[in-house]
Amino acid sequence: MKAQVIKKFGDPSVFEMAKVHKPEAIPGHVVIHVKATSVNPIDTKVRSGVVSAIAPEFPAILHGDVAGVVVEVGDGVSEFKIGDEVFGCAGGVKGTDGALTEYMLADVQLLAIKPRNLTMAQAAALPLVTITAWESLYNRANIQNGQTVLIHGATGGVGHVAIQLAKVAGAKVYTTASSEEKLNIGQRLGADVAINYREQSVEEYVIEHTDGKGFDVVFDTVGGENLDRSFQAAATYGTVLSIAARSTHDLSPLHAKALSLHITFMILKIMNKEKRQEYGNILRKVTNLVEEGKLQPLVDERVFNFDQVNEAHTFLESNKAIGKIVLINKW
């Protein structure tokens, strides 16, 4: 079968077409005919070697997000049958093959039935970012009805989902973005207030929207200096969430306000088989929310096919995308 592989770390040009062996189902797994995948920042980090410790062996097939059709079922599998349309984040890291191929072997613990009201491309946009937002907001911060939640990056992969999940929990949701277009999208997704961070400082919007008290929960989906701004925006005894903390920071603001800091790195549970079932459970709940009209993916209008994976990675790294970047399998 065909696959896009990398044989070394590097820029997007390292992807190359290859012929690889089609996987066969093993106990607890299914083989999926891949219809679509999406590219996430972690995929670019694996490709470039920034997180080489979690990369599959060369020649490596990358990308965890997948949507497709079950074509083979392994022993002991009762959750799925041949012909089921499924989605999940099921590979592309150490010990697994990813979705940039015709057929993917996937642990059923990492999958759920695809929402009926989404296309394959839309479904492929959701798993990694939704699980990340879910773990952060629900499992780590345990957000509550009526809390004030500030989510940085209204139209980012994790950010756009986090807005919707925070609204489902009954929070008052604030979000930041850099343009009127992105601010409008954030409000369309459910944010009560959208803040242009280029026009207002943290101090200014904290005073305007919280009377200077700060937000109960601040979700940093950007990293770098934005994590410091998140410490500044949080209320005393508040919670800061981050998905990008490979950086050095002054933690004295946490001490001064007795803040809690939680980091989510969802890939770890894919590599830990004992934790995988948690992700399948989340995705089943996600399917229900999508079918109830409470959650929708934001997909960039520019769609790629698997032969254009280098272009998709380049586009993601340009920071020009709005929402998720998806790739369709046309092989």
C-alpha positions in Angstrom: 0.0 0.0 0.0 1.0 3.6 -0.3 2.2 5.8 2.6 3.9 9.1 3.1 6.9 8.5 5.3 10.0 10.3 6.6 13.4 8.6 6.8 15.0 11.4 8.7 14.0 14.5 10.7 13.8 17.8 8.9 11.6 20.4 7.2 8.4 19.5 5.3 10.4 18.4 2.3 11.5 15.2 4.1 8.1 13.5 3.3 8.3 11.0 0.5 6.0 8.4 -1.0 6.7 4.8 -0.2 5.3 1.3 -0.6 4.8 -0.4 2.7 3.2 -3.6 3.9 -0.6 -3.4 4.6 -1.2 -4.1 8.3 -3.2 -7.1 9.5 -5.5 -7.0 12.4 -4.1 -8.2 15.8 -6.0 -8.8 19.0 -7.7 -5.6 20.3 -7.1 -3.7 17.1 -8.9 -2.9 13.8 -7.6 -2.0 10.4 -9.0 1.2 9.1 -9.2 2.3 5.5 -8.0 5.8 6.0 -10.2 8.5 4.5 -8.8 11.6 6.2 -6.3 13.0 8.7 -5.4 16.4 10.1 -2.1 18.0 10.9 -1.4 19.2 14.5 1.6 21.1 15.9 2.9 17.9 17.5 3.1 16.3 14.0 5.4 19.0 12.9 7.5 18.7 16.0 7.9 14.9 15.5 8.8 15.5 11.8 11.4 18.1 12.6 13.0 16.1 15.5 12.1 18.5 18.2 10.4 15.6 20.1 12.5 12.8 18.7 12.0 10.7 21.8 8.4 10.1 20.9 8.9 9.6 17.2 8.2 6.2 15.4 11.1 4.3 14.0 12.2 5.2 10.5 10.8 5.0 7.9 8.1 6.7 10.0 4.4 7.2 9.1 3.2 10.2 11.0 -0.1 11.9 12.0 -2.3 10.6 14.8 -5.7 11.9 13.8 -7.7 9.6 11.6 -11.2 9.1 10.2 -12.1 6.1 8.1 -13.8 2.8 7.7 -13.1 -0.4 9.6 -12.1 -3.2 7.1 -10.7 -5.8 9.4 -11.4 -6.7 13.0 -8.9 -8.4 15.4 -9.6 -11.1 18.0 -11.4 -9.9 21.0 -12.9 -6.8 19.4 -16.6 -6.4 20.1 -16.9 -2.6 19.9 -16.6 -2.3 16.1 -17.5 -4.3 13.1 -16.4 -4.2 9.4 -18.0 -1.2 7.7 -18.1 1.0 10.8 -17.1 4.6 10.3 -14.7 5.6 13.1 -12.4 8.4 14.2 -9.7 8.8 16.8 -6.1 9.9 17.5 -4.5 6.5 17.3 -0.8 6.6 16.3 2.0 8.5 14.6 4.2 8.3 17.7 6.6 5.8 19.2 5.4 2.2 18.8 2.7 3.0 16.3 2.2 3.9 12.7 0.2 7.0 11.8 -2.6 7.9 9.4 -0.7 9.1 6.3 -1.3 5.8 4.6 -4.1 3.8 2.9 -4.7 1.5 5.8 -3.9 2.0 9.5 -3.8 -0.4 12.4 -5.4 1.1 15.4 -6.1 0.1 19.0 -9.9 0.1 19.5 -9.4 1.8 22.9 -8.4 5.0 21.0 -11.4 5.0 18.6 -15.1 5.9 18.6 -17.9 5.8 16.1 -17.7 8.9 13.9 -20.5 11.5 14.4 -23.1 10.9 11.8 -23.4 14.6 10.9 -19.7 15.2 10.1 -17.8 14.4 6.9 -14.7 12.3 7.2 -12.5 15.4 6.9 -14.4 17.2 9.6 -14.2 14.2 11.9 -10.5 13.9 11.3 -10.1 17.5 12.6 -11.4 16.7 16.0 -9.7 13.9 18.0 -6.3 15.3 19.2 -7.5 18.9 19.9 -10.8 17.8 21.5 -9.2 15.3 23.8 -6.6 17.9 24.7 -9.2 20.5 25.5 -11.4 18.0 27.4 -8.5 16.8 29.6 -7.5 20.3 30.3 -10.8 21.9 31.1 -12.8 19.0 32.5 -10.2 16.6 34.0 -7.5 19.0 35.2 -9.3 22.3 35.9 -12.7 20.8 36.6 -14.4 23.9 35.4 -17.8 24.7 36.9 -21.0 26.5 35.9 -20.6 30.3 36.3 -16.8 30.4 36.3 -14.9 32.9 34.2 -12.7 31.1 31.7 -10.2 32.9 29.4 -9.1 30.9 26.4 -6.2 32.1 24.3 -6.3 31.5 20.5 -9.9 31.6 19.5 -9.4 30.0 16.1 -6.6 27.7 16.9 -7.0 23.9 16.9 -7.4 23.5 20.7 -8.7 27.0 21.3 -11.8 26.7 19.1 -12.8 23.4 20.7 -12.1 24.7 24.2 -14.5 27.6 23.7 -17.3 25.2 22.9 -16.5 22.8 25.8 -16.3 25.6 28.3 -19.8 26.8 27.1 -21.2 23.3 27.5 -19.9 23.4 31.1 -21.8 26.7 31.7 -18.8 28.9 32.1 -18.7 32.5 31.0 -16.1 32.4 28.2 -13.7 35.0 27.1 -11.3 34.5 24.3 -8.4 36.3 22.6 -7.5 36.7 18.9 -5.6 39.0 16.6 -8.1 40.2 14.1 -11.8 41.1 13.7 -12.4 38.0 11.6 -11.0 35.7 14.3 -12.8 37.5 17.0 -16.1 37.1 15.2 -15.4 33.4 14.7 -14.7 33.1 18.4 -18.0 34.6 19.3 -19.8 32.5 16.7 -18.4 29.4 18.5 -19.8 30.6 21.8 -17.5 33.0 23.4 -19.3 35.6 25.4 -16.5 38.2 25.0 -13.7 38.3 22.4 -10.6 40.4 23.1 -8.1 41.7 20.5 -4.8 41.1 22.3 -3.0 43.5 19.9 -5.2 46.4 21.0 -5.5 45.7 24.7 -2.9 44.7 27.3 -3.5 42.0 29.8 -3.9 44.6 32.6 -6.4 46.5 30.5 -8.7 43.6 29.7 -8.5 42.2 33.2 -9.7 45.5 34.6 -12.4 45.9 32.0 -13.9 42.4 32.2 -13.1 41.3 35.8 -12.8 44.6 37.7 -9.1 43.7 38.1 -9.7 40.4 39.9 -8.6 38.1 37.0 -10.2 35.0 35.5 -10.9 31.8 37.4 -9.4 29.7 34.7 -6.9 30.7 32.0 -6.2 28.3 29.1 -2.9 29.0 27.3 -2.9 27.3 23.9 -0.1 29.3 22.5 3.0 28.9 24.8 6.1 31.0 25.1 5.5 34.5 26.5 1.8 33.9 26.4 2.1 31.6 29.4 3.5 34.5 31.4 0.5 36.6 30.2 -1.7 33.8 31.4 -0.2 34.0 34.9 -0.9 37.7 34.9 -4.5 37.2 33.8 -5.4 34.6 36.3 -7.3 35.4 39.5 -5.9 34.7 43.0 -6.3 31.0 43.7 -7.0 30.6 40.0 -6.0 27.9 37.5 -3.7 28.1 34.5 -3.8 25.4 31.8 -1.1 25.0 29.2 -0.4 22.7 26.3 2.9 24.2 25.3 5.3 24.6 28.2 8.7 23.6 26.8 10.1 27.0 27.9 11.6 28.8 30.9 9.4 31.0 33.1 9.4 33.1 36.2 7.0 31.2 38.6 6.9 34.0 41.2 3.4 35.1 39.9 2.1 31.6 40.7 3.4 31.9 44.2 2.1 35.4 44.7 -1.4 34.4 43.7 -1.3 30.8 44.8 -2.2 29.6 41.3 -2.5 26.0 40.1 -0.7 25.2 36.8 -1.6 22.1 34.8 0.1 20.8 31.7 -1.6 18.6 29.2 0.4 16.4 26.8 -2.2 14.1 25.4 0.3 12.0 23.3 1.6 10.3 26.5 -1.6 8.3 27.0 -1.3 6.9 23.4 2.1 5.6 24.3 0.8 4.2 27.7 -1.6 1.3 26.8 -3.1 1.3 30.3 -4.4 4.8 29.8 -5.7 4.5 26.2 -9.3 3.6 27.2 -9.7 7.1 28.6 -9.5 8.6 25.1 -12.0 6.2 23.6 -14.4 7.2 26.4 -13.9 10.9 25.7 -14.5 10.5 22.0 -17.8 8.7 22.6 -18.9 11.7 24.6 -17.6 14.0 21.8 -19.7 12.1 19.3 -22.8 12.7 21.3 -22.0 16.5 21.7 -21.4 16.8 18.0 -24.7 15.0 17.1 -26.5 17.2 19.6 -25.2 20.3 17.8 -23.1 21.5 20.8 -19.7 21.0 19.2 -18.4 21.6 15.7 -15.0 21.5 14.1 -13.5 24.7 12.6 -11.7 23.6 9.4 -9.5 25.9 7.3 -10.9 26.4 3.8 -7.7 25.2 2.3 -7.9 21.3 2.1 -4.9 19.1 1.1 -4.6 15.5 -0.1 -2.0 13.0 1.1 0.4 13.8 -1.8 0.4 17.4 -0.5 1.4 16.7 3.1 4.6 18.8 2.8 2.4 21.8 1.8 0.0 21.1 4.7 2.9 21.2 7.2 4.3 24.3 5.6 0.9 26.0 5.8 0.5 25.0 9.5 3.9 26.4 10.3 3.1 29.7 8.6 0.5 30.4 11.3 -2.0 31.5 8.6 -4.5 28.7 9.1 -7.9 29.4 10.7 -9.0 26.2 12.5 -7.7 22.8 11.6 -5.8 21.8 8.5 -7.2 18.5 7.0 -5.9 16.1 4.4 -8.1 13.8 2.3 -6.9 10.4 1.1 -7.3 10.3 -2.7 -5.2 7.2 -3.2 
